[in-house]
Amino acid sequence: MLEVRNLEVVYDDVMLVLRGVSLRVPAGSIVALLGANGAGKTTLLRALSGLLDVHDGEVTKGSVLLDGEPVHGLRPAQIVRRGVSQVMEGRRIFAELTVEENLRVGAHTAARTLAENLDRVYGLFPLLKQRRANVSGYLSGGEQQMLAVGRALMSGPRYLLLDEPSLGLAPSLVGQVRDLVVEINRQGTTVLLVEQNAPMALSIAAHGYVMETGKIVMDRPAAELLADDDIKEFYLGLG
Ligand code: ATP
């Protein structure tokens, strides 16, 4: 279980962006984190993966627990080693490296596991296998997104944090992203899915959280969030 308890995060020593957020991602599940731009979703993911520091952010209250152990304050590489890996918004890949070089950069593991993880990623993304010797900068936007997800999977994470994987993709590709998240989860990886596309995220998640200005304002089973017209209209913009 990955758990956030009453977390408060401040940027630049003054700007309070998370105001006491609590959230639970049970092992084996898909959990959706929804909310408008600027609500604090990316900040929460940064807190989970140890990336606040590089953005001049700091946890000022509360805790992040992985299987009951505090992990806030650990460095990003230590958190990856404990099994939590993040796919950042905007497909941060190394454009000048080949597809396979990008995947190897994500590995952090011994050679034998590296080969296994590479097989798993190529199994999930046959297209990346076809293009493995190509320079990544020439891939399409959707392919670069796949590569970013593939790279995060190369560390063999137990928990995958996905920041808006469908952002900027053609509608026809959004369904592929959904199927992919389901398959990754089916293979045993727990997923925290940050999405603007609420219907897509809630259609595959067990539970959904909605954030607004640094707070969780809704915390319900995904099916209930989808079934409630008021919630759809006021919190998810689906009226
Ligand atoms: P988006 O979908 O636009 O990424 P979000 O819900 O992920 O939105 P965050 O990116 O976490 O929201 O941003 C929450 C607030 O924190 C915003 O007001 C944003 O301007 C501010 N913020 C984010 N990063 C920093 C930073 N490095 N320094 C100062 N303020 C920041």
Boltz pocket constraint, residues with backbone or C-beta under 6 A from the ligand:
constraints:
  - pocket:
      binder: B
      contacts: [[A, 11], [A, 12], [A, 15], [A, 17], [A, 35], [A, 36], [A, 37], [A, 38], [A, 39], [A, 40], [A, 41], [A, 42], [A, 43], [A, 44], [A, 55], [A, 56], [A, 57]]
      max_distance: 6.0
